[in-house]
């Protein structure tokens, strides 16, 4: 009954796991839902953010690990200087130092995802794999826009996700490559329909690329670790994550409009965030299968700059303009013929 992605990760031959964000924001932090289990399995975990922060603002205890054009990656610790509004990589290190004081000072790799193309990101990951002898890569997407093909009417914010998926799929040194979707359905506020998300799960299942799902139970090790880390991060910066609000609310049993207290600092209202149980699962997929299914990846795979990536996707969408799917909706419940048996009137 163990999800197959966990069975693969539990293989003793896998000693070091690269846990990285798929498309910006707090994606890499959502990976902390899995962190205690990776620790229990005895894995070394290397964290790379692929987020949206200002890398130039990271100063002091830091060093440049990778640099190619505008793409710069810095290795940071809890002692790294940072911008007040946003530095989740630094605060993650601080949290891990607090929780695991018996270990050496923790570090993470910080970058801005909007400075990468597929070739550039692949070269960065290849360098990480060599530096840390990485055996498995776990990409974490907050939401489900990483699963979009490209012909859906609403895509969310898919460019960085598609770049990440294609770059990891192309890694030849690593055989175990997993994409995790956390908070499935949260992209509704960004134009992605729930029907599109669930259809993606079905199509990837049919293609043999679905590797199981893991429910995050309230009070479980993953829930507590993630919740406590987010609390720690929020005590040190002003930015708040809509996806985090969705995940924590779903794990705690909320259903319906979002928790106003959790998204008070966000540019969306509670009515724009519909919380439902699928947000409390980690949905696992084979990265290479996701990459093969994606039109987006085909459009931008050889683009050399972020600007070229956006232009390639715009052109691809323009060519599909007559073939885009209509807005996908889940069907309403049918009227059962015997419903009147329970009609209190």
Secondary structure, 3 states (H helix, E strand, C coil): CCCHHHHHHCCCCCCEEEEEECCCCCHHHHCHHHHHHHHHCCCEEEEECCEECCHHHCEEEEEEEEEECCEEEEEEEEEEECCCCCCHHHHHHHHHHHHCCCCCCCCEEECEHHHCCHHHHHHHHHHHHHHHCCCEEEEEEECCHHHCCCCCCCCCCCHHHHHHHHHHHCCCCCCEEEEEEECCCHHHHHCCCHHHHHHHHHHHHHCCCEEEEEECCCCCHHHHHHHHHHHHHHCCCCCCCHHHHHHHHHHCCCCEECCCCCCCCCCCCHHHCEECHHHHEEEEEEHHHHHHHCHHHHHHCCCCCHHHHHHHHHHHHHHCCCCCCCCCCCCCCCCCCCHHHHCCC
